[in-house]
Amino acid sequence: MNNFIEKGFMYGFVIGITLALIFVPYKTVTYMTGGVTATEYKEIPEYIINVLRVSFSSGVVASIIGLALYKKRRTKD
């Protein structure tokens, strides 16, 4: 049982990191009047914390799914 949960968490965590690196924005672009744009970049620690937050959340969701699949498989046997 622990193996199912651990594998689910690790796979979810790794997939979460890759998706977070793609979809978590690291900069904010503000369009102002006169065609001027202002670009603000997040600081690296703030960006890393956001990426880890998303990946940890996906790891927890994947471990819950792994637990549900394990229980379903155990009741089926």
N, C-alpha and C positions, 0 to 999 in steps of 0.2 A: 504494500500500500504506500509506504513512504517513497518507494522508488517511482511510482506513478506521479505522486505529488511533486517530488523533486525534479523529475524530468519535465513535467508540465511547467513548473516555475522557470526552469532554466531556458527552455525553448521560448516561452513567452517573454522572458527578460531579453533574450538576444534579439528576437523579432521586434520587441518594443524599442530597443536601442536603435535598430536600423530604421524603423519607421519614424522615430522621434528625430533622428538626425536629418531625415528628409523633410519632415513636416513642421517641426518647431521652428518658428522664425527667429533669426538671430539679429534682424535689423527691422527698424520701423521707418517707413518712408512717408513723409508728410508733404502733401502738395499745397503750396501757398499761392496767393494771388500773384499775377505777373509772370507765371511760368517758373517760379522758383520752387525748388524742392529741398527739403531738409531731411537728411538721413541720420538716424540715431542707431548706433550699434549697442547691443547688450554687452555687459561685461562678461568675461569668460566664466567666472564662477556662477553667475546667475544663469547663464545658458546651460552649463553643465548640470546644475540643480534641476532645471526644467526638463532636460533630457532624462535624467535619472528618475524623476518623478513619474514621467510617462512610462518609462520602461519598467519600473517597479510595479506600477498599476497593472500593466499588461501581464506581468509575471504572476501577480496575485490572481487575476482573472483566469489565466491559463491553468494555474494550480487548482482552482475551483472546478474548472472544466475537467481536468484530469481526475479529480476526486469523484465527480459525478459519473464519469465514464467507468472508473474502477468499481463503484458501487453497482452500476448497471450491469457490468460484466459479471460481478460476483453473484448477483441475484439471478442472472440468466443460467448459470451453471447448476 
